[in-house]
């Protein structure tokens, strides 16, 4: 470790002290995370917490140098923090082996840190950390790599673009639903089926991302699509038996026996295809015994191993789902490649389907890469990006965020420089994430506080310095769930706990009329701080002083053009009728009779053209004599 004198000479005494005292959160302890944790400890950062759900695989050892063969199967975050303490015995390094999206990591938990570093490899988690940092008003250093490419930027609410200000390229390929559900021909089809259909229907969201629910070719059989929908509903009903010992068998018999038997009954489908085979639970159960020591993540599993792993992982996921449902009726599990139970369930289910359809089975390691959409990482790219992240972090902590920049790492023989810098962009005024007022709502007891209490409390803020300016008609939304609006008040009498609104959750408040100039409010639900709130159903909303100023939403160019058309200027009309005009003070536009406007056809033509521009109707009239160039009858258009 460098001594404090060296750090002071490098950064300045005040900055060196700030670095030593700052509380740092590193989310992700993989490729970028290992390099980053090493850099932070060697730079002199004194308090570091690492969070990662994953455990160490053999494949990690070629680039995640904090890990060794003896660490395989151990938590990444634990081993990484132990390793950096050997580099710097004075560093206060702690870890959490957990999913950063769990409710326990709420706004209060994020608020304890001075700076957050993202070293994640999937968009979903990066979006979540972005939102939490905005809610906790903590700056974020965001990073990412893909092969030889890399990027580092700084996100600070109200000052810079957030992670969602610009659209991200689509990560996933779509597949026709009939291919996935009825006629798979490749391992990826079985993996998508296991992940986005089977896992989602049983434990999580019911709308798949990778499956094109509208079908594939135009010739897809509509009757078959309807049958597949009915199968989905039947599978979803099996969740009622999730708390029973026979749950795994019910699921197995449904998807690998009953559904495949139905497909075999459609003889025309298999005239030019190899038909699948039905799998039987009882027959496989006599030969398969689950033994974790026999599972090799690097080798394809046998049919018996896949069956045993399927039964074991299905039971474990069911137990987790039932436990969560006791506290949240709408609880669901999301697939995460770093969630061992979820990965093994998907891998086992995909391989069982592969055996049923005569497709080559894959190893857990290969399925993890395919299901997680993983791009191979390069150690040098991770090292360069991690170094740039620390430089940006030092600038943020020293109050020099204006000197921060977005840095791009590229690899091309035609480029004069490998690293390209760009100034930090301001927030996108149309961003649906950072153009929000993030506040914290502290609730004394969620089980006794109703949604009506929340709505009433918001009403009491009207006319005060903390007025949310949402008007009398507001809507309350949690995720994609509408909890309340002016026409829907069924949930008002329900407690926050019954609605699944517990500490760690967020709700969005907006005007019911959805006016674009009113910035919505996001309330992060949190526990009281000591004696900050009292009473059985007491509420406190705080954080108003941290809300940044929002720039007005600019009018799009096409809207400006539309506005000009709506105004019906004299020039617009002149282009239509090609004749002389006179615009009176009262707005009357007179068309002089030198053009062919006196006939009924001429009047109708002008009326039709002006109606397209929302000008008005053509009527007969005369301009003031003093302004006329002709004395005969004229047509006038009243704006």
C-alpha positions as CSV (number, residue, x, y, z in Angstrom):
1,X,0.0,0.0,0.0
2,X,1.2,3.5,-0.8
3,X,1.7,5.6,2.4
4,X,-0.4,8.7,2.9
5,X,2.4,11.0,1.9
6,X,2.6,9.4,-1.5
7,X,-1.2,9.7,-1.9
8,X,-1.1,13.3,-0.9
9,X,1.6,14.1,-3.4
10,X,-0.4,12.3,-6.1
11,X,-3.9,13.6,-5.4
12,X,-3.4,16.5,-2.9
13,X,-3.8,16.2,0.9
14,X,-7.6,16.9,1.0
15,X,-8.4,14.5,-1.9
16,X,-6.2,11.7,-0.3
17,X,-8.1,12.1,2.9
18,X,-11.4,12.0,1.1
19,X,-10.4,8.8,-0.7
20,X,-9.4,7.1,2.5
21,X,-12.6,8.0,4.3
22,X,-15.1,7.4,1.4
23,X,-17.5,4.5,1.6
24,X,-17.5,2.7,-1.8
25,X,-19.9,0.1,-3.2
26,X,-18.7,-2.2,-6.0
27,X,-21.5,-4.2,-7.7
28,X,-20.0,-7.2,-9.4
29,X,-16.8,-9.1,-8.6
30,X,-16.2,-10.7,-12.0
31,X,-13.9,-9.6,-14.9
32,X,-14.1,-5.9,-14.4
33,X,-14.9,-6.2,-10.7
34,X,-11.6,-8.1,-9.8
35,X,-9.5,-5.5,-11.6
36,X,-11.5,-2.7,-10.0
37,X,-11.3,-4.0,-6.5
38,X,-7.5,-4.4,-6.8
39,X,-7.1,-0.9,-8.1
40,X,-9.3,0.7,-5.4
41,X,-7.4,-1.0,-2.6
42,X,-4.0,-0.1,-4.1
43,X,-5.1,3.5,-4.7
44,X,-5.9,4.0,-1.0
45,X,-9.7,3.7,-0.9
46,X,-10.3,2.8,2.8
47,X,-13.9,1.4,2.9
48,X,-15.1,-1.0,0.2
49,X,-18.1,-3.3,0.0
50,X,-18.5,-5.8,-2.9
51,X,-21.8,-7.4,-3.9
52,X,-22.0,-10.4,-6.2
53,X,-24.3,-13.4,-6.3
54,X,-22.1,-15.6,-8.4
55,X,-19.6,-18.3,-7.4
56,X,-16.3,-19.0,-9.0
57,X,-16.1,-21.3,-12.0
58,X,-13.0,-22.9,-13.6
59,X,-13.6,-20.7,-16.7
60,X,-13.2,-17.6,-14.6
61,X,-9.5,-18.3,-13.8
62,X,-8.1,-17.2,-17.2
63,X,-9.0,-13.5,-16.6
64,X,-10.3,-13.0,-13.0
65,X,-6.8,-13.1,-11.5
66,X,-7.9,-12.7,-7.8
67,X,-9.3,-16.3,-8.0
68,X,-7.4,-19.6,-8.0
69,X,-8.3,-23.2,-8.5
70,X,-8.8,-23.7,-4.8
71,X,-11.5,-21.1,-4.8
72,X,-13.8,-22.9,-7.3
73,X,-17.4,-22.9,-6.0
74,X,-16.7,-20.2,-3.5
75,X,-18.5,-16.8,-3.5
76,X,-16.7,-14.4,-5.8
77,X,-17.4,-11.4,-3.6
78,X,-15.9,-13.2,-0.5
79,X,-12.7,-14.4,-2.2
80,X,-12.2,-11.0,-4.0
81,X,-12.4,-9.0,-0.7
82,X,-10.1,-11.5,1.0
83,X,-7.6,-11.1,-1.8
84,X,-7.5,-7.3,-1.8
85,X,-6.8,-7.3,2.0
86,X,-3.6,-9.1,1.1
87,X,-2.7,-6.2,-1.2
88,X,-3.6,-3.6,1.4
89,X,-4.1,-4.9,5.0
90,X,-5.4,-1.5,6.0
91,X,-8.5,-1.6,3.8
92,X,-11.9,-2.2,5.3
93,X,-13.3,-4.6,2.8
94,X,-16.6,-6.4,3.3
95,X,-18.9,-8.4,1.0
96,X,-22.5,-9.6,0.3
97,X,-23.2,-12.7,-1.7
98,X,-26.6,-11.7,-2.9
99,X,-28.7,-10.3,-5.8
100,X,-28.4,-6.5,-5.8
101,X,-32.1,-6.4,-6.8
102,X,-33.3,-7.8,-3.5
103,X,-35.6,-5.4,-1.5
104,X,-33.1,-5.4,1.4
105,X,-30.8,-3.3,-0.7
106,X,-33.2,-0.3,-0.6
107,X,-32.7,3.4,-0.8
108,X,-31.3,3.7,2.7
109,X,-28.8,1.0,2.1
110,X,-27.5,2.7,-1.1
111,X,-27.5,6.1,0.7
112,X,-24.8,5.0,3.1
113,X,-22.2,5.0,0.2
114,X,-20.4,8.0,-1.2
115,X,-19.8,6.4,-4.6
116,X,-21.1,3.3,-6.5
117,X,-19.1,1.5,-9.2
118,X,-21.0,-0.8,-11.5
119,X,-19.1,-3.8,-12.8
120,X,-22.1,-5.9,-14.0
121,X,-22.6,-8.0,-17.2
122,X,-26.3,-7.7,-17.8
123,X,-28.6,-4.8,-18.6
124,X,-31.4,-5.7,-16.1
125,X,-29.1,-5.3,-13.1
126,X,-27.4,-2.2,-14.5
127,X,-30.8,-0.5,-15.0
128,X,-31.7,-1.4,-11.4
129,X,-28.5,0.1,-9.9
130,X,-29.0,3.2,-12.1
131,X,-32.5,3.7,-10.6
132,X,-31.3,3.1,-7.0
133,X,-28.5,5.5,-7.3
134,X,-30.8,8.2,-8.7
135,X,-33.2,7.5,-5.8
136,X,-30.5,7.6,-3.2
137,X,-28.8,10.6,-4.8
138,X,-25.5,8.8,-5.0
139,X,-23.1,9.2,-8.0
140,X,-22.5,6.2,-10.1
141,X,-19.5,5.2,-12.3
142,X,-20.9,2.9,-15.0
143,X,-18.8,0.6,-17.1
144,X,-19.1,-2.2,-19.6
145,X,-17.0,-4.3,-21.9
146,X,-17.6,-6.5,-25.0
147,X,-14.6,-8.2,-26.4
148,X,-12.1,-5.4,-27.3
149,X,-14.6,-2.6,-26.7
150,X,-15.2,-0.9,-23.4
151,X,-16.9,2.2,-22.0
152,X,-16.8,4.2,-18.7
153,X,-19.0,7.1,-17.8
154,X,-20.2,9.0,-14.7
155,X,-23.9,9.3,-13.8
156,X,-25.1,12.0,-11.4
157,X,-28.8,12.8,-11.1
158,X,-29.7,16.1,-12.6
159,X,-26.2,16.7,-14.0
160,X,-25.5,14.0,-16.5
161,X,-27.3,11.4,-18.6
162,X,-28.4,8.3,-16.7
163,X,-28.0,4.8,-18.0
164,X,-31.4,4.9,-19.6
165,X,-31.3,8.3,-21.3
166,X,-30.3,6.7,-24.6
167,X,-31.9,3.5,-26.0
168,X,-29.9,0.4,-25.8
169,X,-29.4,-2.0,-28.7
170,X,-31.6,-5.1,-28.6
171,X,-29.7,-8.0,-26.9
172,X,-31.7,-10.9,-27.9
173,X,-32.9,-12.8,-30.9
174,X,-36.5,-13.7,-31.3
175,X,-37.8,-17.2,-32.3
176,X,-41.2,-18.2,-33.7
177,X,-43.4,-19.6,-30.9
178,X,-44.2,-22.8,-32.8
179,X,-40.5,-23.6,-33.2
180,X,-39.9,-23.1,-29.5
181,X,-43.0,-24.8,-28.3
182,X,-43.6,-27.6,-30.8
183,X,-40.7,-28.3,-33.2
184,X,-37.3,-27.4,-31.7
185,X,-34.3,-28.4,-33.8
186,X,-31.4,-26.8,-32.0
187,X,-30.1,-26.6,-28.4
188,X,-30.9,-22.9,-28.3
189,X,-34.6,-23.6,-28.9
190,X,-34.7,-25.9,-25.9
191,X,-32.8,-23.4,-23.7
192,X,-35.2,-20.6,-24.7
193,X,-38.1,-22.9,-24.0
194,X,-36.8,-23.8,-20.5
195,X,-35.9,-20.2,-19.6
196,X,-38.6,-18.0,-21.1
197,X,-41.6,-20.4,-21.1
198,X,-41.1,-23.1,-18.4
199,X,-39.3,-21.1,-15.8
200,X,-41.3,-17.9,-16.5
201,X,-44.7,-19.6,-16.3
202,X,-43.9,-21.4,-13.1
203,X,-41.9,-18.9,-11.1
204,X,-41.7,-15.5,-12.8
205,X,-43.0,-13.2,-15.4
206,X,-45.4,-14.8,-17.9
207,X,-44.5,-12.7,-21.0
208,X,-41.3,-14.1,-22.7
209,X,-38.8,-11.7,-24.2
210,X,-37.1,-14.0,-26.7
211,X,-40.2,-15.8,-28.1
212,X,-42.2,-14.1,-30.8
213,X,-45.7,-14.7,-29.5
214,X,-47.2,-13.6,-32.8
215,X,-45.8,-16.8,-34.4
216,X,-43.3,-17.3,-37.2
217,X,-44.2,-17.7,-40.8
218,X,-47.5,-16.7,-42.2
219,X,-48.4,-20.3,-42.5
220,X,-48.4,-21.0,-38.8
221,X,-51.4,-23.0,-37.7
222,X,-53.7,-20.7,-35.7
223,X,-55.3,-23.7,-34.1
224,X,-51.9,-24.9,-32.9
225,X,-51.2,-21.4,-31.5
226,X,-54.5,-21.6,-29.6
227,X,-53.6,-25.0,-28.2
228,X,-50.2,-23.7,-27.0
229,X,-52.0,-20.9,-25.2
230,X,-54.2,-23.4,-23.4
231,X,-51.0,-25.4,-22.5
232,X,-49.6,-22.3,-20.9
233,X,-52.6,-21.7,-18.8
234,X,-52.6,-25.3,-17.7
235,X,-49.0,-25.1,-16.7
236,X,-49.6,-21.9,-14.8
237,X,-52.3,-23.7,-12.7
238,X,-49.7,-26.1,-11.4
239,X,-48.3,-23.3,-9.3
240,X,-51.1,-24.0,-6.9
241,X,-49.3,-27.3,-6.0
242,X,-46.0,-25.6,-5.5
243,X,-46.0,-26.2,-1.7
244,X,-46.5,-30.0,-2.1
245,X,-43.9,-32.7,-2.4
246,X,-45.3,-33.8,-5.8
247,X,-44.8,-30.5,-7.5
248,X,-41.8,-31.5,-9.6
249,X,-43.6,-34.7,-10.8
250,X,-46.7,-32.7,-11.8
251,X,-44.6,-30.3,-13.9
252,X,-42.5,-33.1,-15.4
253,X,-45.5,-35.2,-16.5
254,X,-47.2,-32.1,-17.9
255,X,-44.4,-30.8,-20.1
256,X,-42.4,-34.0,-20.9
257,X,-45.3,-36.5,-21.1
258,X,-48.7,-35.0,-21.7
259,X,-47.7,-32.2,-23.9
260,X,-45.3,-34.3,-26.0
261,X,-48.0,-37.0,-26.4
262,X,-50.3,-34.3,-27.7
263,X,-47.7,-33.3,-30.3
264,X,-47.3,-36.9,-31.4
265,X,-51.0,-37.1,-32.0
266,X,-50.6,-34.6,-34.8
267,X,-49.2,-37.0,-37.4
268,X,-48.9,-34.5,-40.2
269,X,-46.4,-32.5,-38.2
270,X,-43.9,-35.5,-38.2
271,X,-44.1,-36.6,-41.8
272,X,-40.8,-34.9,-42.6
273,X,-39.5,-34.5,-39.1
274,X,-38.1,-36.9,-36.5
275,X,-40.9,-37.3,-33.9
276,X,-40.1,-36.7,-30.2
277,X,-40.3,-39.3,-27.5
278,X,-42.4,-39.2,-24.4
279,X,-40.5,-39.2,-21.1
280,X,-41.9,-41.0,-18.0
281,X,-41.2,-39.7,-14.5
282,X,-41.7,-43.0,-12.6
283,X,-39.4,-44.9,-15.1
284,X,-36.6,-42.3,-14.8
285,X,-37.0,-42.0,-11.0
286,X,-35.9,-45.7,-10.5
287,X,-32.5,-45.0,-12.2
288,X,-31.8,-41.4,-11.2
289,X,-30.4,-40.3,-7.8
290,X,-29.4,-36.7,-7.2
291,X,-25.7,-36.4,-6.2
292,X,-24.2,-32.9,-6.5
293,X,-20.7,-34.4,-6.5
294,X,-21.4,-36.1,-9.8
295,X,-22.4,-32.9,-11.6
296,X,-19.7,-31.6,-13.9
297,X,-20.6,-28.1,-15.2
298,X,-18.2,-28.6,-18.1
299,X,-19.7,-31.9,-19.5
300,X,-23.0,-32.6,-21.0
301,X,-25.4,-34.3,-18.6
302,X,-26.9,-37.7,-19.2
303,X,-30.7,-38.2,-19.3
304,X,-30.7,-39.5,-15.7
305,X,-28.5,-36.7,-14.4
306,X,-30.8,-34.1,-16.1
307,X,-33.9,-35.8,-14.5
308,X,-32.3,-35.8,-11.0
309,X,-31.2,-32.2,-11.3
310,X,-34.6,-31.1,-12.7
311,X,-36.5,-32.6,-9.7
312,X,-34.0,-31.2,-7.2
313,X,-33.9,-27.7,-8.6
314,X,-37.6,-27.5,-9.1
315,X,-38.3,-28.3,-5.5
316,X,-35.7,-25.7,-4.3
317,X,-37.2,-23.0,-6.5
318,X,-40.7,-23.9,-5.3
319,X,-39.6,-23.5,-1.7
320,X,-38.1,-20.1,-2.4
321,X,-41.2,-19.0,-4.3
322,X,-43.6,-20.1,-1.5
323,X,-41.4,-18.4,1.1
324,X,-41.5,-15.1,-0.8
325,X,-45.2,-15.4,-1.5
326,X,-45.9,-15.3,2.3
327,X,-44.7,-11.7,2.4
328,X,-45.7,-10.7,-1.1
329,X,-48.7,-12.2,-2.9
330,X,-47.3,-11.1,-6.3
331,X,-43.8,-12.4,-5.6
332,X,-41.9,-13.9,-8.5
333,X,-38.4,-15.2,-9.3
334,X,-36.4,-13.7,-12.2
335,X,-34.0,-15.8,-14.1
336,X,-30.4,-14.9,-13.3
337,X,-27.5,-16.9,-14.8
338,X,-25.7,-16.4,-11.4
339,X,-28.6,-17.9,-9.5
340,X,-27.5,-21.5,-9.1
341,X,-31.0,-23.0,-8.6
342,X,-32.5,-21.1,-11.6
343,X,-29.5,-22.0,-13.9
344,X,-29.7,-25.6,-13.0
345,X,-33.5,-25.8,-13.5
346,X,-33.2,-24.2,-16.9
347,X,-30.2,-26.4,-17.8
348,X,-31.9,-29.6,-16.7
349,X,-35.2,-28.7,-18.4
350,X,-33.4,-27.8,-21.6
351,X,-31.5,-31.0,-21.7
352,X,-34.6,-33.1,-20.9
353,X,-36.3,-31.4,-23.9
354,X,-33.3,-32.0,-26.0
355,X,-33.3,-35.8,-25.2
356,X,-37.1,-35.9,-26.0
357,X,-36.5,-34.3,-29.4
358,X,-33.3,-36.0,-30.3
359,X,-31.1,-32.9,-29.9
360,X,-27.6,-32.9,-28.5
361,X,-27.5,-32.1,-24.8
362,X,-25.3,-29.2,-23.5
363,X,-23.2,-28.7,-20.4
364,X,-24.4,-26.3,-17.6
365,X,-21.5,-24.1,-18.5
366,X,-22.5,-23.9,-22.2
367,X,-26.2,-23.3,-21.3
368,X,-25.2,-20.5,-18.9
369,X,-23.4,-18.7,-21.7
370,X,-26.3,-19.1,-24.1
371,X,-29.1,-18.3,-21.6
372,X,-27.2,-15.3,-20.2
373,X,-26.3,-13.9,-23.7
374,X,-22.6,-13.7,-22.6
375,X,-20.0,-12.1,-24.8
376,X,-16.5,-13.5,-24.1
377,X,-14.4,-11.1,-22.0
378,X,-10.8,-10.1,-22.6
379,X,-8.6,-9.5,-19.6
380,X,-6.7,-6.5,-21.0
381,X,-10.0,-4.8,-21.8
382,X,-11.2,-5.3,-18.3
383,X,-7.9,-4.0,-16.8
384,X,-8.0,-0.8,-18.9
385,X,-11.7,-0.1,-18.1
386,X,-11.1,-0.7,-14.4
387,X,-8.2,1.8,-14.4
388,X,-10.3,4.5,-16.1
389,X,-13.1,3.9,-13.6
390,X,-10.8,4.7,-10.6
391,X,-9.7,7.9,-12.3
392,X,-13.3,9.0,-12.7
393,X,-14.1,8.0,-9.1
394,X,-11.3,10.1,-7.8
395,X,-12.5,13.1,-9.7
396,X,-16.1,12.6,-8.4
397,X,-15.1,12.3,-4.8
398,X,-12.8,15.4,-5.0
399,X,-15.8,17.5,-6.3
400,X,-14.4,17.8,-9.8
401,X,-17.3,16.1,-11.7
402,X,-17.1,18.8,-14.4
403,X,-13.7,17.3,-15.3
404,X,-15.2,13.8,-15.7
405,X,-15.8,12.4,-19.1
406,X,-17.2,9.4,-21.0
407,X,-14.3,7.3,-22.2
408,X,-14.6,4.7,-25.0
409,X,-12.1,1.9,-25.6
410,X,-11.8,0.7,-29.2
411,X,-9.6,-1.6,-31.1
412,X,-8.8,-0.7,-34.8
413,X,-5.6,-0.3,-36.8
414,X,-7.2,2.7,-38.5
415,X,-7.7,4.7,-35.3
416,X,-4.9,7.0,-34.1
417,X,-6.0,6.5,-30.5
418,X,-7.3,3.5,-28.6
419,X,-9.1,5.6,-25.9
420,X,-11.5,8.3,-27.1
421,X,-12.9,10.8,-24.6
422,X,-16.2,12.8,-24.7
423,X,-17.7,15.3,-22.4
424,X,-20.5,14.1,-20.1
425,X,-23.9,14.6,-21.8
426,X,-26.7,16.5,-19.9
427,X,-29.8,14.5,-18.9
428,X,-32.2,13.6,-21.7
429,X,-35.3,15.8,-21.0
430,X,-37.5,13.0,-22.3
431,X,-35.9,10.2,-20.2
432,X,-38.5,8.2,-18.3
433,X,-36.1,7.3,-15.5
434,X,-34.0,10.3,-14.5
435,X,-36.7,12.9,-15.3
436,X,-38.4,12.0,-12.1
437,X,-38.5,13.5,-8.6
438,X,-37.0,10.8,-6.4
439,X,-38.2,11.0,-2.8
440,X,-38.2,8.7,0.2
441,X,-41.4,7.7,1.9
442,X,-40.8,6.4,5.5
443,X,-43.6,4.2,6.8
444,X,-44.0,3.3,10.5
445,X,-45.8,0.0,9.8
446,X,-46.7,-1.2,6.3
447,X,-49.2,-3.7,7.7
448,X,-51.3,-0.9,9.2
449,X,-50.8,1.8,6.6
450,X,-53.3,1.7,3.8
451,X,-53.0,3.1,0.3
452,X,-55.7,5.6,1.2
453,X,-53.4,6.9,4.0
454,X,-50.7,7.5,1.4
455,X,-53.1,9.3,-1.1
456,X,-54.5,11.4,1.8
457,X,-51.0,12.3,3.0
458,X,-50.1,13.5,-0.5
459,X,-53.2,15.6,-0.5
460,X,-52.1,17.4,2.7
461,X,-49.0,18.5,1.0
462,X,-50.9,20.7,-1.5
463,X,-50.3,24.3,-1.0
464,X,-47.2,23.8,1.1
465,X,-43.6,24.1,0.2
466,X,-43.6,20.4,-0.5
467,X,-46.5,20.4,-2.8
468,X,-46.0,17.7,-5.4
469,X,-48.1,19.7,-8.0
470,X,-49.9,16.5,-9.2
471,X,-53.3,18.0,-8.9
472,X,-56.4,16.3,-7.5
473,X,-56.4,13.3,-9.8
474,X,-53.2,11.2,-9.4
475,X,-52.3,7.7,-10.4
476,X,-50.2,5.3,-8.3
477,X,-48.2,2.6,-10.2
478,X,-45.8,0.0,-9.0
479,X,-43.8,-1.5,-11.9
480,X,-46.4,-2.3,-14.5
481,X,-49.2,-2.6,-11.8
482,X,-51.8,0.2,-11.6
483,X,-52.7,0.5,-7.9
484,X,-54.8,3.6,-8.0
485,X,-56.2,6.2,-10.3
486,X,-59.3,8.5,-10.3
487,X,-61.4,5.7,-11.9
488,X,-59.9,2.8,-10.0
489,X,-60.0,2.9,-6.2
490,X,-60.4,-0.8,-5.3
491,X,-57.0,-0.9,-3.5
492,X,-57.5,2.1,-1.3
493,X,-58.5,0.1,1.8
494,X,-55.7,-2.4,1.4
495,X,-52.5,-2.1,3.5
496,X,-49.2,-1.5,1.8
497,X,-48.0,-4.9,3.0
498,X,-51.0,-6.6,1.4
499,X,-50.2,-4.8,-1.9
500,X,-46.6,-5.9,-1.7
501,X,-45.3,-2.4,-1.0
502,X,-42.6,-3.1,1.6
503,X,-39.3,-1.3,2.3
504,X,-37.2,-1.6,-0.8
505,X,-40.1,-1.2,-3.2
506,X,-40.9,1.9,-5.3
507,X,-44.1,3.5,-6.5
508,X,-44.6,6.1,-9.1
509,X,-47.0,9.0,-8.7
510,X,-48.2,11.0,-11.7
511,X,-51.0,13.2,-12.9
512,X,-53.9,11.3,-14.2
513,X,-54.1,13.5,-17.2
514,X,-50.4,12.8,-18.0
515,X,-49.3,16.3,-18.7
516,X,-45.8,16.2,-20.1
517,X,-44.7,19.4,-18.2
518,X,-45.4,17.8,-14.8
519,X,-42.5,15.7,-13.6
520,X,-43.7,12.4,-12.0
521,X,-42.6,11.4,-8.4
522,X,-41.0,8.1,-7.4
523,X,-41.4,7.2,-3.8
524,X,-38.9,4.8,-2.3
525,X,-40.5,3.0,0.6
526,X,-38.3,2.8,3.6
527,X,-38.4,2.1,7.4
528,X,-38.4,5.1,9.8
529,X,-35.1,6.5,11.0
530,X,-35.2,6.1,14.7
531,X,-38.0,8.3,16.0
532,X,-38.5,10.3,12.8
533,X,-42.1,9.1,12.5
534,X,-44.6,8.2,15.2
535,X,-48.1,6.8,15.3
536,X,-49.8,3.7,14.1
537,X,-50.1,4.7,10.4
538,X,-47.6,7.6,10.3
539,X,-45.9,8.6,7.1
540,X,-43.1,11.0,6.2
541,X,-41.9,11.9,2.8
542,X,-38.5,13.4,2.7
543,X,-35.7,14.4,0.2
544,X,-37.3,17.5,-1.3
545,X,-34.1,19.5,-1.0
546,X,-32.3,16.9,-3.2
547,X,-34.6,17.3,-6.2
548,X,-32.6,18.8,-9.1
549,X,-34.0,21.5,-11.5
550,X,-35.4,20.0,-14.6
551,X,-35.1,21.6,-18.0
552,X,-38.3,22.1,-19.9
553,X,-39.1,19.4,-22.5
554,X,-38.2,20.9,-25.9
555,X,-40.8,20.9,-28.6
556,X,-40.0,18.4,-31.3
557,X,-39.3,19.8,-34.8
558,X,-42.3,18.1,-36.2
559,X,-44.5,19.5,-33.4
560,X,-43.3,23.0,-34.2
561,X,-44.1,22.4,-37.9
562,X,-47.5,21.1,-36.9
563,X,-48.1,24.1,-34.7
564,X,-47.3,26.4,-37.7
565,X,-49.8,24.5,-39.8
566,X,-52.5,24.8,-37.1
567,X,-51.9,28.6,-37.0
568,X,-52.8,28.9,-40.7
569,X,-50.4,31.7,-41.7
570,X,-51.0,33.7,-44.8
571,X,-48.0,32.1,-46.5
572,X,-49.5,28.6,-46.0
573,X,-52.7,29.7,-47.7
574,X,-50.9,31.5,-50.5
575,X,-49.1,28.2,-51.4
576,X,-52.6,26.6,-51.8
577,X,-54.5,29.1,-53.8
578,X,-51.8,31.1,-55.7
579,X,-53.6,34.4,-55.5
580,X,-53.4,37.7,-53.7
581,X,-54.3,37.9,-50.0
582,X,-55.3,40.5,-47.5
583,X,-55.3,39.8,-43.8
584,X,-57.4,42.1,-41.7
585,X,-56.8,43.0,-38.1
586,X,-59.6,40.8,-37.0
587,X,-57.9,37.8,-38.6
588,X,-60.2,37.6,-41.7
589,X,-58.2,36.5,-44.8
590,X,-59.7,37.8,-48.1
591,X,-58.9,36.0,-51.4
592,X,-59.1,38.4,-54.2
593,X,-61.1,37.5,-57.3
594,X,-58.2,37.8,-59.7
595,X,-57.8,34.0,-59.3
596,X,-60.4,31.4,-60.2
597,X,-62.1,31.4,-56.8
598,X,-65.5,32.7,-57.7
599,X,-66.8,29.4,-58.9
600,X,-68.3,26.8,-56.6
601,X,-65.5,24.4,-57.6
602,X,-62.9,26.9,-56.7
603,X,-64.4,27.7,-53.3
604,X,-64.7,24.0,-52.6
605,X,-61.0,23.4,-53.6
606,X,-59.8,26.1,-51.3
607,X,-62.0,24.9,-48.5
608,X,-60.7,21.4,-48.8
609,X,-57.1,22.5,-48.8
610,X,-57.5,24.8,-45.9
611,X,-59.5,22.2,-43.9
612,X,-56.4,20.0,-44.0
613,X,-54.5,22.8,-42.3
614,X,-57.3,23.3,-39.8
615,X,-57.8,26.9,-40.9
616,X,-61.6,27.1,-41.2
617,X,-64.3,27.4,-43.8
618,X,-64.5,29.5,-46.9
619,X,-67.3,32.1,-46.7
620,X,-68.3,35.0,-49.0
621,X,-67.2,38.4,-47.9
622,X,-65.4,41.6,-48.9
623,X,-62.2,43.2,-47.5
624,X,-62.2,46.8,-46.3
625,X,-62.5,49.1,-49.3
626,X,-59.3,50.9,-48.4
627,X,-57.3,47.7,-48.8
628,X,-58.9,46.2,-51.8
629,X,-57.2,45.9,-55.2
630,X,-60.4,44.7,-56.9
631,X,-63.9,45.9,-56.5
632,X,-65.8,42.8,-57.6
633,X,-67.1,40.1,-55.4
634,X,-64.4,38.2,-53.4
635,X,-64.1,35.1,-51.3
636,X,-62.9,35.4,-47.7
637,X,-61.6,32.8,-45.3
638,X,-62.2,33.4,-41.6
639,X,-59.4,32.0,-39.5
